[in-house]
């Protein structure tokens, strides 16, 4: 099994050329299958499993009728225990292949309830000629109609059912093309974020938003954004707000304000566990929380004397400033701007920007997007010289690439955690504790 959800097989060399890798979805290691080649490239091929001749002992019946067609899940044909084993093996193999690193210690695995775990789900919408809401089909941009989602929270599924009622009644404007449901920790409130076309009419979207808000008492607000034209670099324009524009997300540590458009972790069962893994036992004078979002980790670093939290999103920085404790400081800048000293004082949330050279931090927490740190930022971290770095990664490939820079810079790995924020999918979250 390889990162991305496919199984890896090989075609032997023949008169048509040398052997090549073949990628096959919805299989498990060791299975014997009959497959048809769908696509041939010079270095690899893609195939479709037509029959499972000798199934894996870990193969089970999927728990969702949309599985195999929907592009959201990849591992429902495997027992959950085996999914965790697959992810451990993929993590180790990726580090070995990309970073030339054989982990010298055990991977600590943190499982999740495998169903109804998502607190945030985004669906595509087609209002005409007939209403559809759902996800893209596997490997395509063709919309698959989905009327419920077993990995989403019970309240989100109520929201999806209400959406279908609204759509079938012809109430949803044609300009609405995407909707996201965000549930609070108790799964008792929903914040609804709507994406509309660049030419969307405010009055039509507002009329529907007001109707949708009134259709479920658990919906605290509907916020609509007008998408920017293709090729534009600007952020989506807020079109309107009906009701509240944020939720309060209660964790074991703090209550977080999370506004529409702000990032927050999507597994409602493992948020506290993830925060504990990153922040427990951390103390000292200064901590940097880079890619801080709304301050999920910053707010929990209560034993640090001072915390500087760096976030580039305007919306998330507003929440970050609100959520931080009195010893915290929010800086609106990219991580590269901050570490290079080019962040401007007007980008600060609380107070002025403290240049990173003013004091060497005891701790740096990084939670970058899927693209990872990149070599330039990773080298800046090495130069910064913090005694401890906690790297929260949502992509093992970019994690391995960044470790290629961090480990020769004097860091050693002290802990590795696999936090399964995304059961039934190939995605995996890794937390690596580094020290020097």
Secondary structure as the mmCIF struct_conf table of DSSP 4:
data_model
#
loop_
_struct_conf.conf_type_id
_struct_conf.id
_struct_conf.beg_label_comp_id
_struct_conf.beg_label_asym_id
_struct_conf.beg_label_seq_id
_struct_conf.end_label_comp_id
_struct_conf.end_label_asym_id
_struct_conf.end_label_seq_id
TURN_TY1_P TURN_TY1_P1 UNK A 3 UNK A 4
BEND BEND1 UNK A 5 UNK A 5
STRN STRN1 UNK A 6 UNK A 11
HELX_LH_PP_P HELX_LH_PP_P1 UNK A 12 UNK A 13
STRN STRN2 UNK A 14 UNK A 14
TURN_TY1_P TURN_TY1_P2 UNK A 15 UNK A 16
STRN STRN3 UNK A 17 UNK A 17
BEND BEND2 UNK A 18 UNK A 18
STRN STRN4 UNK A 20 UNK A 25
BEND BEND3 UNK A 26 UNK A 26
TURN_TY1_P TURN_TY1_P3 UNK A 29 UNK A 30
STRN STRN5 UNK A 32 UNK A 40
BEND BEND4 UNK A 42 UNK A 43
STRN STRN6 UNK A 44 UNK A 54
TURN_TY1_P TURN_TY1_P4 UNK A 57 UNK A 58
STRN STRN7 UNK A 59 UNK A 59
BEND BEND5 UNK A 63 UNK A 64
TURN_TY1_P TURN_TY1_P5 UNK A 65 UNK A 69
STRN STRN8 UNK A 70 UNK A 70
BEND BEND6 UNK A 71 UNK A 72
BEND BEND7 UNK A 74 UNK A 74
TURN_TY1_P TURN_TY1_P6 UNK A 76 UNK A 77
STRN STRN9 UNK A 78 UNK A 78
HELX_RH_AL_P HELX_RH_AL_P1 UNK A 80 UNK A 99
BEND BEND8 UNK A 104 UNK A 105
HELX_LH_PP_P HELX_LH_PP_P2 UNK A 106 UNK A 106
STRN STRN10 UNK A 107 UNK A 110
BEND BEND9 UNK A 114 UNK A 116
STRN STRN11 UNK A 118 UNK A 118
BEND BEND10 UNK A 119 UNK A 119
STRN STRN12 UNK A 120 UNK A 126
BEND BEND11 UNK A 128 UNK A 130
STRN STRN13 UNK A 132 UNK A 136
STRN STRN14 UNK A 137 UNK A 137
TURN_TY1_P TURN_TY1_P7 UNK A 138 UNK A 139
BEND BEND12 UNK A 140 UNK A 141
HELX_LH_PP_P HELX_LH_PP_P3 UNK A 142 UNK A 142
STRN STRN15 UNK A 143 UNK A 145
BEND BEND13 UNK A 147 UNK A 147
TURN_TY1_P TURN_TY1_P8 UNK A 150 UNK A 151
STRN STRN16 UNK A 152 UNK A 152
HELX_RH_AL_P HELX_RH_AL_P2 UNK A 154 UNK A 168
TURN_TY1_P TURN_TY1_P9 UNK A 169 UNK A 170
BEND BEND14 UNK A 172 UNK A 172
TURN_TY1_P TURN_TY1_P10 UNK A 174 UNK A 175
STRN STRN17 UNK A 176 UNK A 183
TURN_TY1_P TURN_TY1_P11 UNK A 185 UNK A 186
BEND BEND15 UNK A 187 UNK A 187
STRN STRN18 UNK A 190 UNK A 196
TURN_TY1_P TURN_TY1_P12 UNK A 198 UNK A 199
HELX_RH_AL_P HELX_RH_AL_P3 UNK A 202 UNK A 215
TURN_TY1_P TURN_TY1_P13 UNK A 217 UNK A 218
STRN STRN19 UNK A 219 UNK A 226
HELX_LH_PP_P HELX_LH_PP_P4 UNK A 227 UNK A 229
TURN_TY1_P TURN_TY1_P14 UNK A 230 UNK A 231
BEND BEND16 UNK A 234 UNK A 234
HELX_LH_PP_P HELX_LH_PP_P5 UNK A 235 UNK A 236
STRN STRN20 UNK A 237 UNK A 243
BEND BEND17 UNK A 245 UNK A 245
STRN STRN21 UNK A 246 UNK A 250
BEND BEND18 UNK A 252 UNK A 253
STRN STRN22 UNK A 255 UNK A 259
TURN_TY1_P TURN_TY1_P15 UNK A 260 UNK A 261
BEND BEND19 UNK A 266 UNK A 266
STRN STRN23 UNK A 267 UNK A 267
TURN_TY1_P TURN_TY1_P16 UNK A 268 UNK A 270
HELX_RH_AL_P HELX_RH_AL_P4 UNK A 271 UNK A 279
TURN_TY1_P TURN_TY1_P17 UNK A 280 UNK A 281
STRN STRN24 UNK A 284 UNK A 290
BEND BEND20 UNK A 291 UNK A 291
TURN_TY1_P TURN_TY1_P18 UNK A 293 UNK A 297
HELX_RH_3T_P HELX_RH_3T_P1 UNK A 298 UNK A 300
TURN_TY1_P TURN_TY1_P19 UNK A 302 UNK A 303
STRN STRN25 UNK A 304 UNK A 311
HELX_RH_AL_P HELX_RH_AL_P5 UNK A 314 UNK A 323
BEND BEND21 UNK A 324 UNK A 324
TURN_TY1_P TURN_TY1_P20 UNK A 326 UNK A 327
STRN STRN26 UNK A 328 UNK A 332
BEND BEND22 UNK A 333 UNK A 333
HELX_RH_AL_P HELX_RH_AL_P6 UNK A 335 UNK A 340
TURN_TY1_P TURN_TY1_P21 UNK A 341 UNK A 341
HELX_RH_3T_P HELX_RH_3T_P2 UNK A 345 UNK A 347
STRN STRN27 UNK A 348 UNK A 348
BEND BEND23 UNK A 349 UNK A 352
HELX_RH_3T_P HELX_RH_3T_P3 UNK A 356 UNK A 358
BEND BEND24 UNK A 359 UNK A 359
BEND BEND25 UNK A 362 UNK A 362
STRN STRN28 UNK A 363 UNK A 366
TURN_TY1_P TURN_TY1_P22 UNK A 370 UNK A 371
BEND BEND26 UNK A 373 UNK A 373
HELX_RH_AL_P HELX_RH_AL_P7 UNK A 375 UNK A 384
TURN_TY1_P TURN_TY1_P23 UNK A 385 UNK A 385
BEND BEND27 UNK A 387 UNK A 387
STRN STRN29 UNK A 388 UNK A 393
BEND BEND28 UNK A 394 UNK A 394
HELX_RH_AL_P HELX_RH_AL_P8 UNK A 396 UNK A 406
HELX_RH_3T_P HELX_RH_3T_P4 UNK A 407 UNK A 409
TURN_TY1_P TURN_TY1_P24 UNK A 410 UNK A 410
STRN STRN30 UNK A 412 UNK A 419
BEND BEND29 UNK A 422 UNK A 422
TURN_TY1_P TURN_TY1_P25 UNK A 423 UNK A 424
BEND BEND30 UNK A 425 UNK A 426
STRN STRN31 UNK A 429 UNK A 435
#
